[in-house]
Amino acid sequence: QVQLVESGGGSVQSGGSLRLSCVVSGLKWSLYCMAWFRQVPGKGREGVASIHSNGLANYGDSVKGRFTISQDNAKNMLYLQMDSLKTEDTALYYCAADTTPYYGLGSVPPTECALNRGAFSSWGQGTQVTVSS
């Protein structure tokens, strides 16, 4: 069973930094796309950043230039470095992975990862980030 576990959330003042981590376990095939999403109560889940195993990353407009997504493919680890945090970054942050067994299904894996909730099949439980003014 595939599991995603996030860590690194917490409380920080505006302008500060946090680094989120996510570990994927139980996967028996190649992983191509991972991403971070966030959600606040009463709103939909927003795409923050995605990254392909080839290193190609996409960012949501609200975090470009402030957040950096990275990965350690060998360890199935995903990271999100968040700098210049704003109060509007307060949310529950989710790690997500596209755990489709493409080759096992005879399919071609993607070459780029869309920041689209529907493209990701496995999710963590979330880690809370709170930014105060």
C-alpha positions, -999 to 999 in steps of 0.1 A, spaced: 0 0 0 14 34 -10 17 59 18 27 96 18 37 113 50 43 150 53 64 168 79 78 202 86 47 223 90 44 249 118 39 285 127 61 313 115 59 351 112 54 368 79 86 370 59 99 338 75 107 304 60 97 268 64 107 236 47 82 208 41 91 172 35 72 142 22 83 106 21 66 80 -2 67 44 9 52 11 -4 58 20 -41 70 -9 -63 73 10 -96 87 42 -110 73 75 -97 72 103 -123 51 132 -108 48 146 -74 33 178 -61 23 200 -32 -12 213 -29 -28 234 -2 -63 240 12 -80 265 35 -114 258 51 -142 265 27 -120 266 -4 -109 241 -30 -75 225 -30 -50 248 -47 -19 235 -67 13 249 -52 41 232 -72 47 200 -91 79 183 -102 87 155 -127 114 129 -120 134 146 -148 135 178 -127 109 199 -146 89 219 -122 57 240 -124 45 266 -98 13 282 -90 12 320 -97 8 329 -61 41 312 -50 64 318 -80 97 333 -69 91 324 -32 87 286 -31 110 260 -45 101 223 -50 128 196 -51 131 159 -48 154 130 -40 144 103 -64 165 76 -48 148 81 -15 113 89 -29 114 122 -10 97 155 -19 105 189 -4 90 224 -5 112 253 5 89 282 14 105 316 17 91 351 21 60 336 36 28 357 37 -3 354 59 -22 342 28 1 311 26 -16 298 58 -32 265 48 -31 227 52 -4 215 28 -7 182 11 19 160 -6 6 142 -37 20 116 -61 9 101 -94 14 65 -85 0 51 -118 20 20 -129 24 32 -164 46 5 -178 27 -22 -161 -4 -9 -179 14 -5 -212 10 33 -210 34 61 -217 43 81 -186 40 119 -187 70 141 -195 57 170 -175 35 172 -144 4 193 -146 -6 212 -115 -40 196 -116 -55 178 -87 -70 151 -109 -35 140 -121 -25 127 -87 -38 95 -73 -22 93 -38 -23 119 -11 -8 125 24 -28 136 54 -15 171 53 7 194 75 -5 227 88 14 259 79 3 291 98 18 325 89 11 353 113 16 390 107 
